Amino acid sequence: MPRVTYIEADGARHDATVEIGISVMDAARRIGLAGIDGDCGGMCACSTCHVYVDPLWTDRVGAPDELERDMLTFAFDVDPTSRLACQISLGADLDGLIVRLPSRQF
């Protein structure tokens, strides 16, 4: 089962262990993590699940596709490591993934 660590803007850490195939967004919602809203339910139709992928993981996670890049234009303080958490599916290859949350979603 893959593990993911969420680091809030203030440095608070939260860990989740979930089944393979769940998104980073859904894993955050399951542990009740505030700051990843997922208003569209994971349909890549908003930017309320914006996260920063730890630089050690960006190659393994991969780049956003065109639709995700378009949605990221609506996110707050986007940088080269920005992704939408709903678009990252957790598998064995992402066990130990670290993502950081922005200070706000809008």
C-alpha positions as CSV (number, residue, x, y, z in Angstrom):
1,M,0.0,0.0,0.0
2,P,1.5,3.3,-1.0
3,R,2.2,6.0,1.5
4,V,2.0,9.7,0.9
5,T,3.2,12.6,3.1
6,Y,1.5,16.0,3.0
7,I,3.3,19.0,4.3
8,E,1.2,22.1,5.0
9,A,2.5,25.6,4.3
10,D,3.3,25.9,8.1
11,G,5.3,22.7,8.1
12,A,2.8,20.4,9.7
13,R,3.1,16.9,8.3
14,H,0.4,14.3,7.7
15,D,0.8,10.8,6.5
16,A,-1.6,8.5,4.7
17,T,-1.4,4.9,3.7
18,V,-3.9,4.0,1.0
19,E,-4.7,1.3,-1.5
20,I,-3.2,1.4,-5.0
21,G,-5.1,3.5,-7.5
22,I,-6.4,6.2,-5.2
23,S,-5.5,9.8,-6.1
24,V,-3.4,12.0,-3.9
25,M,-6.6,14.2,-3.5
26,D,-8.8,11.3,-2.4
27,A,-6.1,10.1,0.1
28,A,-6.0,13.6,1.6
29,R,-9.8,13.7,1.9
30,R,-9.9,10.3,3.6
31,I,-7.6,11.5,6.4
32,G,-9.6,14.7,6.7
33,L,-6.7,17.0,5.6
34,A,-7.8,20.6,5.3
35,G,-6.3,22.5,2.4
36,I,-7.1,20.1,-0.4
37,D,-10.7,20.8,-1.2
38,G,-11.3,19.0,-4.5
39,D,-14.5,21.0,-5.2
40,C,-15.0,19.3,-8.6
41,G,-14.7,15.8,-7.1
42,G,-11.5,14.9,-8.9
43,M,-12.6,15.7,-12.5
44,C,-9.8,18.1,-13.3
45,A,-12.3,20.9,-13.5
46,C,-11.0,23.2,-10.8
47,S,-7.8,23.9,-9.1
48,T,-8.7,23.4,-5.5
49,C,-6.5,20.4,-5.0
50,H,-3.3,22.2,-6.1
51,V,-0.1,20.7,-4.5
52,Y,3.6,21.0,-5.0
53,V,5.4,17.7,-5.7
54,D,8.6,17.4,-3.8
55,P,11.5,17.9,-6.2
56,L,12.8,14.4,-5.5
57,W,9.6,13.0,-6.9
58,T,8.8,15.2,-9.9
59,D,10.3,12.9,-12.5
60,R,8.6,9.9,-11.1
61,V,5.2,11.6,-10.9
62,G,5.5,13.1,-14.3
63,A,4.4,16.3,-15.9
64,P,0.8,17.5,-16.1
65,D,-1.1,16.9,-19.3
66,E,-2.6,19.8,-21.3
67,L,-6.0,19.9,-19.5
68,E,-4.2,19.9,-16.1
69,R,-1.8,22.7,-17.2
70,D,-4.9,24.7,-18.2
71,M,-6.5,24.2,-14.8
72,L,-3.3,25.1,-13.0
73,T,-3.6,28.6,-14.5
74,F,-6.4,29.2,-11.9
75,A,-4.3,28.0,-9.0
76,F,-2.5,30.2,-6.4
77,D,1.2,30.6,-6.7
78,V,2.0,27.9,-9.3
79,D,5.6,26.8,-9.8
80,P,7.3,24.1,-11.9
81,T,6.5,21.4,-9.3
82,S,2.7,22.3,-9.2
83,R,0.2,19.5,-9.9
84,L,-3.4,18.9,-9.2
85,A,-3.7,16.2,-6.6
86,C,-6.7,14.6,-8.3
87,Q,-4.5,13.8,-11.3
88,I,-1.8,11.8,-9.4
89,S,-2.8,8.2,-9.0
90,L,-0.9,6.4,-6.2
91,G,0.8,3.2,-7.1
92,A,3.7,1.1,-5.7
93,D,6.1,3.3,-7.7
94,L,4.9,6.4,-5.7
95,D,5.2,4.8,-2.3
96,G,6.7,7.5,0.0
97,L,5.6,10.4,-2.2
98,I,5.9,13.9,-0.6
99,V,3.7,16.8,-1.6
100,R,3.4,20.3,-0.1
101,L,0.3,22.3,0.1
102,P,0.1,26.0,-0.9
103,S,-0.7,28.6,1.7
104,R,-4.1,28.8,0.1
105,Q,-6.0,27.4,-2.8
106,F,-7.2,30.6,-4.4
